[in-house]
Amino acid sequence: MEFISGIGIPVIVLIVVILIILARCIRIVQQSKAYVIERLGAFYTVWSVGLHFKVPVIDRVLKVVSLKEQVADFPPQPVITKDNVTMQIDTVLYFQITDPKLYAYGVENPMNAIENLTATTLRNIIGELELDQSLTSRDIINARMRSILDEATDPWGIKVNRVELKNILPPRDIQNAMEKQMRAERERREAILQAEGQKQSQILVAEGEKESRILRADAEKAARILAAEGEATAILRVNEATAQALKLLNEAGPTDPVIKLKALEAFQAAADGKATKIIIPSEIQGLAGLAEGVIQTVKRPEPENTKG
């Protein structure tokens, strides 16, 4: 208290005020920021990231500039095409401040200047194109606008990185005609897809029928082959049985009447078949006549005894 009393309250207040002023003159510049400094009303320097001291009263911070890429979304602008169609187009501008000094001293109200320049450039470009070209040439329009705006804003310390046409709105009657055209195009594509689907379906059905006929033909062929093999096997078995019977008959030493009887049986079996013409050997004919005579004799009735 004695120390404070010895110095005096006014001196202490003066020291506190000086310390506050000095503290306010110490500035820390953050990353991606830049400070434009004036000294006695004239440009002095640009502070980059780090610790800086501003001379009281003499120096002042004119503008704090962001070095990040920024986005400006401008409202729709009326533009007229080469074929006299009025459209509403809004643009989005991606830009970055590369020179804080030029940005601070190059133009008054830089954002307003960029918006007006964008609208003028857009009108000039669209005025050289017809409606169809304007709707289908967005990439070309974006590239031309970026090139023109980047060159025009270079003295302002601004670099235009990209320009995008956000929306292109033609008049309502043209929008309705375009919607009808798009709807007709969708219906045409759907009709084409349905026709292609029906075509593929018919092809698949035809291929299925073809495969079915092939399978049926193969099945019939296999059945005929099996039937022929069965008939061949049956004929072979009959021939084997006949050969075996002849062999046994030969081993038994048959007499001539037995042989003729067997021949007669064979002839009878042949006569029962489907042959329309049969040649009968002479010896069988005699045997047949003998057999007929015997049959007639057996069938002839006995004569009645005469009364004496």
Disulfide bonds with the S-S distance in Angstrom:
none
